[in-house]
Amino acid sequence: MLSVSISSGWRRAVRADRRAAALPWDALQPLDRASSAHWRIAVPADSRTATAPWSRVSTRDVGTVGAWQPASPQDRPSGAMTWASVPVKDAWQSSGWNHSIRAVDVRLRLIYNPKPARRDTTVAAGHRRVNEFGPRFNAETALQDSLYVPGPNWLVFEFGGRPYFPSTAPSVFFDFRYVPATPAIQPTDMRPAKVRWQSARRLSLSSTLPWGRARQVDGALTDMPYVDYPGPVKPLPEPPPDPEILDTYMIANTVNLVVLPSRTPIEAKNVRVALDADSFSWSFSADIFTQAALDLVRPDADGAKTVELDINGWKWVLLVERYSRQLRFPAEAYSINGATRPQLLAAPYAPLRTSLNNAPINAAQAAEAELLNTGFTLAWLAADWTLPAGAFSYQSQTAMQVIARLAETVGGVVRPARDADALEVVPRYPAPPWAWEDVDTPISRIIPPAMMTELGGEWTPQPAWNACYTSGTSHGVSMLVRRAGTAGDNPTPDVFDDWLTDQPANQARGIHELSKGGNIEIVSFTIPLFPFADDHGVGLVLPAQLCRVPESSGAWVGLCLAVDISAEGTGAVRVKQQIKLERHH
């Protein structure tokens, strides 16, 4: 094994002769650069040599090598796209929400009021608001302010200090037409009308409607000639005359009671005849003196006897239905009771019937059909309506029950005649209470307080209803009847009836139900029964008639509910007429 030890001293090296061939152990000699690499910082070498020296990497050809440095802008061809903002595309294919579209029309347009070009409305529609708060646009003044009106001389344009004269074949055309800009839409009722948000107010339509309250003319009496109406025209009843006010009234009362058809007189006392709105016949009672008189009028196997009562010329034809007698030695007393002839249409005289209509029928026709072969006539003055097939049906009822039910369906009453076989169906309220003070309210009687011998009143308030829901059941319609000018927030109990099959019936029934509410006072008073031929007195007051009472504190109107006529004593009797009126405050 051979071990070679090489060592050097620790001192500074000295330069040796570069030309020496040998390499001494005490100095380093530079070697050939072409064949060796010095241990020092590399210097740039010739980049054309095949060898790469240990120095900084030289820059390569940019066209073949991608240098690791920031790219510099190159010469772009005509079709290349630069690294800049994206150009605007064709406006026909996209609707841009910017102002980058440029005019493409090569023609030169010279206008007096240049404005931004509008977009193509076929591609995108502009969204604009109306001009709510701007100044009002006046087309006349706007045209005067914007148009230029030339003078009598020619217009001469100068371009570059030289006047311009158009050629015969110019390449540039001037368009001097003026198209005014379309103003924005302005609401016409936005500025003058101011709507405030507040709670609704209840208005009185009777005081705000200039044409007054409408009244029903279909079926009601009227004297207005209609050119296009070929039917009959009924005249309006004349208003009642004002009774003559005297210090003293001298009335020679007469009371006569005779048996028909023989007209045998009967001496009677305490005669009383009465009628209320819910009855279909007058009630009658009287006291007679002898058994012989009782034998003339009491019912027998042939039925009830008929008598005629005459009080101051007002006549009643009555049926004596019942009698009573009290014998106590040495006195005897006999009394009779009866009613007018319409009682024959009710039990126990009239038979019970059942019916069902196979075709539509009016209420008036249905009521008249119940009186066939009875000798009675009917005047239907209430609201009429149509009952469809199968709706007008009843079972085991008399003719009077059917007629009374038909009248009740629309809020009417049956008012019998006094001395004839006749009936009339009238509304209980000829006009609703809130319209009693109107000019066209049908007033039947005027009762001055000077004629009243007795006066009383009873306060019977009811809820102030302002709406009513009426409806049929198996047939018909439903209707909410609301008083005009009110909110309808206080309704009556709902009304359901099988025969409410048409709108006129529902409306009439709803008005009837609303009329029963409010602050009501029942006023009762007594007045004389003036003779039948006396035109200066009050006369006989009937139920469902409106009466005006001209009190000193103010006139008011009341509805007659009942009338009671009594003749007390024998011979020179005293006749009184007691009336009950329904007054609404």
C-alpha positions in Angstrom: 0.0 0.0 0.0 1.4 3.4 -1.1 0.5 6.5 0.9 1.3 9.9 -0.6 1.2 13.0 1.6 0.9 16.4 0.0 1.0 19.5 2.1 1.4 23.2 1.6 2.5 26.0 3.8 0.1 28.6 5.2 1.4 31.8 3.5 0.5 34.1 0.7 1.1 32.7 -2.7 3.6 34.5 -5.0 3.3 34.9 -8.7 5.0 32.4 -10.7 6.2 32.6 -14.1 3.1 32.2 -16.4 5.4 30.8 -19.0 6.7 28.1 -16.9 5.7 24.7 -18.1 5.7 23.2 -14.7 3.3 24.1 -12.0 5.0 24.9 -8.8 3.6 23.9 -5.5 3.8 27.5 -4.3 1.9 29.5 -7.0 -1.1 29.0 -9.2 -0.9 29.7 -12.9 -3.8 30.7 -15.1 -4.8 28.0 -17.5 -6.0 28.2 -20.9 -9.5 29.7 -20.9 -10.5 27.7 -23.9 -9.9 24.4 -22.2 -10.5 25.1 -18.6 -12.8 27.1 -16.4 -11.3 29.4 -13.9 -12.6 29.3 -10.3 -13.8 32.8 -10.3 -16.8 34.9 -11.5 -17.7 34.0 -15.1 -17.2 36.6 -17.7 -19.4 37.0 -20.8 -18.2 34.7 -23.6 -18.8 34.8 -27.2 -22.4 33.9 -27.8 -21.5 32.5 -31.2 -19.4 29.8 -29.8 -20.7 26.4 -29.5 -19.9 26.1 -25.8 -21.8 27.9 -23.2 -19.5 29.6 -20.7 -20.2 29.8 -17.0 -21.6 33.3 -17.1 -25.0 35.1 -17.4 -27.4 33.5 -19.9 -27.5 35.6 -22.9 -30.7 36.7 -24.6 -32.0 34.3 -27.1 -33.8 35.1 -30.3 -37.2 36.4 -29.3 -38.8 35.0 -32.3 -37.9 31.4 -31.4 -37.5 31.4 -27.6 -39.9 32.9 -25.1 -37.8 35.0 -22.7 -38.6 35.1 -19.1 -39.4 38.8 -18.9 -42.4 41.0 -19.3 -43.9 40.8 -22.8 -43.6 43.9 -24.9 -46.3 45.0 -27.4 -45.7 43.5 -30.8 -46.6 44.7 -34.1 -50.2 43.5 -34.4 -51.7 42.6 -37.7 -54.9 44.3 -39.0 -57.1 41.4 -37.8 -55.4 40.9 -34.4 -57.2 42.0 -31.2 -55.2 44.1 -28.8 -55.1 43.7 -25.0 -57.5 46.7 -24.6 -61.2 47.3 -23.9 -63.6 45.1 -25.8 -65.0 46.9 -28.8 -68.8 47.4 -29.3 -70.5 44.6 -31.1 -73.3 44.9 -33.6 -76.2 46.8 -31.9 -78.8 44.9 -34.0 -77.8 41.7 -32.1 -77.6 43.0 -28.5 -79.2 45.8 -26.6 -76.4 47.6 -24.7 -77.2 49.5 -21.6 -74.4 52.1 -22.3 -73.7 55.1 -24.5 -71.1 53.5 -26.7 -73.2 53.1 -29.9 -72.0 55.5 -32.5 -73.9 56.9 -35.4 -73.4 54.9 -38.5 -75.3 57.1 -40.9 -72.8 58.7 -43.3 -75.2 61.6 -44.1 -74.6 64.8 -42.3 -77.5 66.1 -40.2 -77.5 69.7 -39.1 -80.1 70.3 -36.4 -80.7 73.2 -34.1 -80.9 71.3 -31.0 -78.6 68.3 -31.0 -79.5 65.5 -28.7 -78.1 62.0 -28.0 -79.1 59.5 -30.6 -81.9 57.2 -29.6 -81.6 53.5 -29.6 -83.3 51.2 -31.9 -86.8 50.8 -30.5 -87.2 47.5 -32.2 -84.3 46.0 -30.2 -84.9 47.5 -26.7 -87.7 49.6 -25.5 -86.7 52.5 -23.2 -88.3 52.6 -19.7 -89.2 56.1 -18.7 -91.3 57.4 -15.9 -94.2 59.9 -16.4 -93.6 63.5 -15.5 -95.7 63.8 -12.3 -94.2 66.8 -10.7 -92.7 68.8 -13.6 -94.1 72.0 -15.1 -97.1 71.6 -17.2 -96.3 71.2 -21.0 -98.0 73.6 -23.3 -97.7 72.7 -26.9 -98.4 76.2 -28.2 -95.8 78.0 -26.1 -93.2 75.2 -26.6 -93.5 75.6 -30.4 -93.1 79.3 -30.2 -90.0 79.1 -28.0 -88.2 76.4 -29.9 -88.9 77.3 -33.6 -86.8 79.8 -35.6 -88.9 81.9 -37.9 -86.6 83.3 -40.7 -87.0 86.8 -42.0 -87.7 87.9 -45.5 -84.1 87.7 -46.6 -82.3 84.5 -47.9 -80.2 82.5 -45.4 -76.5 82.6 -46.4 -74.1 80.1 -44.7 -70.4 80.8 -44.6 -67.8 78.0 -44.3 -64.2 79.1 -43.8 -65.0 82.8 -44.5 -66.6 82.0 -47.8 -70.3 81.9 -48.6 -71.7 78.6 -49.4 -73.8 78.0 -52.5 -75.3 74.5 -53.0 -74.4 72.7 -56.1 -76.7 70.8 -58.4 -75.3 67.4 -57.3 -74.0 67.9 -53.8 -72.5 65.1 -51.8 -73.7 66.6 -48.5 -77.3 67.5 -47.9 -78.7 69.8 -45.2 -81.9 68.9 -43.5 -83.5 71.9 -41.8 -86.6 70.1 -40.6 -87.4 70.5 -36.9 -89.0 67.6 -35.1 -90.0 68.6 -31.6 -89.2 66.2 -28.8 -92.1 64.1 -27.5 -92.9 65.3 -24.0 -93.3 62.9 -21.2 -96.8 61.9 -20.1 -98.1 64.1 -17.3 -101.1 63.0 -15.3 -103.9 65.6 -15.6 -105.5 65.0 -12.2 -102.3 64.6 -10.1 -101.6 68.2 -9.3 -105.1 69.8 -8.9 -106.6 66.9 -7.0 -105.0 66.1 -3.6 -106.0 62.9 -2.0 -105.5 62.6 1.7 -105.3 59.4 3.6 -108.0 59.6 6.3 -110.9 57.7 7.7 -114.0 57.7 5.6 -116.9 60.0 6.4 -120.6 59.2 6.3 -122.4 61.5 3.9 -126.1 62.3 3.9 -127.2 61.5 0.4 -130.5 63.2 0.9 -128.8 66.5 1.3 -126.1 66.0 -1.4 -128.1 64.6 -4.3 -129.4 67.6 -6.2 -132.1 65.6 -8.0 -133.8 64.5 -4.8 -134.6 60.9 -3.7 -135.8 58.6 -6.4 -139.3 57.1 -6.1 -140.8 54.0 -7.4 -142.9 54.6 -10.5 -143.6 51.0 -11.5 -147.0 50.3 -10.1 -147.1 53.6 -8.2 -149.5 56.4 -9.1 -148.1 59.0 -11.5 -149.5 61.7 -13.7 -146.4 62.0 -15.9 -147.1 61.2 -19.6 -144.5 58.9 -21.1 -144.0 59.1 -24.9 -142.6 55.6 -25.2 -145.0 54.0 -22.7 -148.2 52.7 -24.3 -149.8 51.5 -21.0 -152.3 53.2 -18.8 -151.3 56.3 -16.8 -152.8 56.6 -13.4 -153.2 60.1 -12.0 -151.5 61.0 -8.7 -154.0 61.5 -5.8 -154.4 65.1 -4.8 -153.0 66.0 -1.5 -155.6 66.2 1.3 -157.0 69.6 2.0 -156.2 71.3 5.3 -159.1 70.8 7.7 -160.9 74.0 8.7 -160.0 75.1 12.2 -163.0 76.3 14.2 -163.6 77.3 17.8 -166.5 74.9 18.0 -167.5 71.9 16.0 -171.2 71.0 15.9 -171.7 67.4 14.7 -175.1 65.7 14.8 -174.0 62.0 15.2 -176.2 59.3 13.7 -175.8 55.6 14.4 -178.1 53.1 12.6 -177.9 49.3 12.7 -180.2 47.4 10.3 -180.6 43.7 9.4 -180.0 42.8 5.7 -181.7 42.2 3.4 -184.9 43.2 5.1 -183.3 46.4 6.6 -185.1 45.9 9.9 -183.7 48.4 12.4 -182.2 47.2 15.6 -181.8 49.4 18.7 -178.2 49.1 19.9 -175.8 50.8 22.2 -172.0 50.8 22.8 -171.3 50.2 19.2 -167.7 49.6 18.4 -165.9 48.9 15.1 -162.1 48.7 14.8 -159.3 47.7 12.3 -155.5 47.4 12.7 -152.8 46.9 10.2 -152.4 43.1 10.9 -156.1 42.3 10.5 -157.8 41.5 7.2 -161.4 42.4 8.4 -163.0 45.0 10.6 -164.1 43.8 14.0 -167.5 44.7 15.4 -169.3 44.6 18.7 -172.6 46.0 20.0 -175.1 45.7 22.8 -178.8 45.2 22.1 -181.8 45.5 24.4 -184.4 42.8 23.7 -184.6 39.1 22.9 -186.6 39.9 19.8 -183.7 41.9 18.4 -181.3 39.1 19.3 -183.5 36.6 17.3 -183.2 38.8 14.2 -179.3 38.8 14.2 -178.1 35.6 15.9 -176.6 32.9 13.6 -178.8 29.9 12.8 -178.7 26.8 10.5 -178.4 29.0 7.4 -175.2 30.6 8.7 -174.3 34.1 10.0 -176.7 37.0 9.6 -175.6 40.2 7.8 -176.2 43.6 9.3 -175.3 47.1 8.1 -173.8 49.7 10.4 -174.0 53.4 9.5 -172.1 56.0 11.6 -172.2 59.5 10.3 -172.6 58.3 6.8 -169.7 55.8 7.0 -171.1 52.3 6.3 -169.9 48.8 7.2 -171.5 45.5 6.1 -170.9 43.0 8.9 -171.4 39.3 9.7 -172.7 38.5 13.2 -170.6 35.5 14.2 -171.2 35.3 17.9 -173.6 36.4 20.5 -173.9 36.3 24.3 -176.7 37.0 26.8 -176.9 37.5 30.5 -180.2 37.3 32.3 -180.4 38.6 35.8 -183.8 39.5 37.3 -185.1 42.0 36.6 -182.5 43.1 33.9 -181.3 41.3 30.8 -178.3 42.1 28.5 -177.4 40.9 25.0 -174.3 41.4 23.0 -173.2 40.5 19.5 -169.8 40.3 17.8 -168.9 40.0 14.1 -166.6 41.1 11.3 -166.8 42.4 7.8 -167.4 40.1 4.8 -163.7 39.4 4.0 -163.9 37.1 7.0 -165.6 34.6 4.7 -162.3 34.0 3.0 -160.8 32.6 6.2 -161.6 29.8 8.6 -164.0 28.4 9.4 -165.9 29.6 6.3 -163.3 29.0 3.5 -162.1 25.5 2.6 -158.5 24.4 2.9 -156.6 24.0 -0.3 -153.3 22.8 -1.6 -151.6 24.1 -4.7 -148.4 24.1 -6.8 -147.7 26.2 -9.8 -146.5 24.5 -13.0 -145.6 27.7 -14.8 -144.2 31.1 -13.7 -146.8 33.4 -12.2 -146.8 36.9 -10.7 -147.7 37.5 -7.1 -150.7 39.6 -8.1 -152.0 36.9 -10.4 -151.5 34.2 -7.7 -153.5 36.3 -5.2 -156.3 36.9 -7.8 -156.4 33.2 -8.6 -157.3 32.6 -4.9 -160.5 34.7 -5.3 -161.9 32.9 -8.3 -165.6 32.1 -7.9 -165.8 33.9 -4.6 -167.2 37.2 -5.7 -164.3 39.2 -4.2 -162.1 41.5 -6.1 -158.4 42.4 -5.3 -156.4 45.5 -6.0 -152.6 44.7 -5.7 -150.8 48.0 -4.8 -147.7 46.5 -3.3 -144.5 45.4 -5.0 -145.1 42.6 -7.6 -142.6 39.9 -8.6 -142.4 36.6 -10.4 -142.7 33.2 -8.9 -141.0 30.6 -11.0 -142.5 27.2 -11.7 -142.6 25.1 -8.6 -141.9 28.0 -6.2 -145.5 29.0 -5.4 -146.7 26.0 -3.3 -148.7 25.7 -0.1 -150.6 23.0 1.7 -153.9 23.1 3.6 -154.4 26.9 3.7 -157.4 29.1 3.1 -157.5 31.8 0.4 -157.0 34.6 3.0 -154.0 32.9 4.5 -152.4 32.6 1.0 -153.1 36.3 0.2 -151.9 37.5 3.6 -148.7 35.5 3.2 -148.0 36.9 -0.2 -148.5 40.4 1.2 -146.3 39.7 4.1 -143.5 38.5 1.8 -143.0 42.0 0.5 -143.9 43.8 3.7 -147.5 44.5 2.8 -150.8 44.3 4.6 -154.3 43.3 3.5 -156.7 46.2 3.9 -160.4 45.2 3.6 -163.2 47.3 2.3 -165.9 48.4 4.7 -169.1 47.7 2.7 -168.0 45.7 -0.3 -166.5 42.4 -1.3 -163.1 43.9 -2.1 -159.6 43.7 -0.8 -156.5 45.7 -1.5 -152.9 44.8 -0.7 -150.8 47.9 0.2 -147.3 48.3 1.6 -147.3 48.8 5.4 -144.9 51.7 4.9 -146.0 53.7 1.8 -142.5 55.3 2.1 -139.6 54.5 4.4 -139.5 56.6 7.6 -136.4 58.5 6.6 -138.2 59.8 3.5 -141.4 61.0 5.3 -140.3 64.6 5.2 -139.9 64.6 1.4 -142.2 66.6 -0.8 -143.4 63.6 -2.8 -144.4 61.5 0.3 -148.0 60.3 -0.1 -149.8 62.0 2.8 -153.4 60.7 3.2 -154.7 62.8 6.1 -153.8 66.0 7.9 -154.8 66.0 11.6 -154.5 69.3 13.3 -153.9 69.2 17.1 -156.9 71.5 17.6 -159.3 68.6 16.8 -157.7 66.3 19.3 -159.7 65.7 22.5 -157.2 63.2 24.0 -153.5 62.7 23.4 -151.0 60.2 24.7 -147.6 58.6 23.8 -145.5 55.6 24.5 -141.8 55.4 23.8 -140.8 52.1 22.1 -137.2 52.5 20.7 -135.8 49.9 18.4 -132.2 49.3 17.1 -131.2 51.7 14.3 -130.8 49.1 11.6 -129.2 50.2 8.3 -128.9 46.9 6.4 -131.0 43.7 5.9 -130.1 40.4 4.2 -133.0 38.8 2.5 -133.0 35.5 0.7 -135.1 32.8 -0.7 -134.7 29.1 0.2 -135.2 26.5 -2.5 -135.9 29.2 -5.1 -135.1 32.8 -5.6 -132.3 35.2 -5.0 -130.3 36.8 -2.1 -129.9 40.5 -1.6 -128.3 42.8 0.9 -130.5 45.8 1.3 -128.6 48.7 2.7 -129.9 52.1 3.6 -128.4 54.7 1.3 -125.8 57.0 2.9 -124.9 54.5 5.7 -122.1 51.9 6.1 -124.6 49.0 6.6 -122.8 48.0 9.8 -125.9 47.4 11.9 -127.9 44.7 10.1 -131.3 43.3 11.1 -131.8 39.6 11.6 -131.6 37.7 8.3 -134.9 37.1 6.5 -135.5 33.8 4.8 -138.7 33.2 2.9 -139.7 30.5 0.4 -141.4 33.1 -1.8 -138.6 35.6 -2.1 -137.8 34.6 -5.6 -137.1 38.0 -7.4 -135.2 41.2 -6.8 -138.3 43.5 -6.3 -139.6 41.2 -3.6 -136.2 41.1 -1.8 -135.8 44.9 -2.0 -139.4 45.6 -0.8 -139.0 43.2 2.2 -135.6 44.7 3.1 -137.0 48.2 3.1 -139.9 47.0 5.3 -137.5 45.5 7.8 -135.3 48.6 8.0 -138.4 50.8 8.5 -139.2 49.0 11.8 -136.0 50.3 13.5 -135.1 53.6 15.1 -136.4 55.8 17.9 -140.2 55.1 17.7 -143.0 56.7 19.6 -146.6 55.3 19.5 -148.8 58.4 19.6 -152.5 57.8 20.4 -155.1 60.5 20.2 -158.9 60.9 19.9 -160.7 63.0 17.3 -164.3 63.2 16.1 -165.5 61.1 13.2 -166.7 63.8 10.8 -169.6 63.0 8.5 -168.8 61.2 5.2 -169.8 64.1 3.0 -167.9 66.7 5.1 -164.9 67.9 3.1 -163.6 70.2 5.8 -163.0 67.5 8.4 -160.4 64.8 8.8 -162.7 61.9 7.9 -162.0 58.2 8.5 -158.3 57.3 9.0 -157.2 53.8 7.8 -154.2 51.7 8.7 -151.1 52.0 6.5 -151.9 55.7 5.8 -149.5 58.5 6.5 -150.8 61.4 8.5 -149.3 64.8 9.0 -149.7 66.5 12.4 -148.9 70.2 12.2 -148.0 70.9 15.8 -146.9 74.3 17.0 -143.4 72.9 17.7 -143.1 71.5 14.2 -145.0 69.3 11.9 -144.3 65.6 11.9 -145.6 62.6 9.9 -146.9 59.3 11.5 -148.1 56.0 10.2 -151.5 54.9 11.2 -151.4 51.5 12.9 -155.0 51.1 14.1 -158.3 52.9 14.2 -161.1 52.3 16.7 -164.5 54.0 16.4 -166.9 53.8 19.3 -170.5 55.2 19.6 -171.5 55.3 23.3 -175.1 55.8 24.6 -178.4 55.6 22.8 -180.1 58.3 20.8 -177.9 61.3 20.7 -174.7 59.3 21.0 -171.1 60.5 21.2 -168.9 59.2 18.5 -165.1 59.1 18.9 -162.3 58.0 16.6 -159.2 56.7 18.4 -156.0 56.5 16.2 -152.6 55.1 16.9 -149.7 56.6 14.9 -146.1 55.4 14.6 -143.8 58.3 14.8 -140.1 58.1 14.1 -137.8 60.6 15.7 
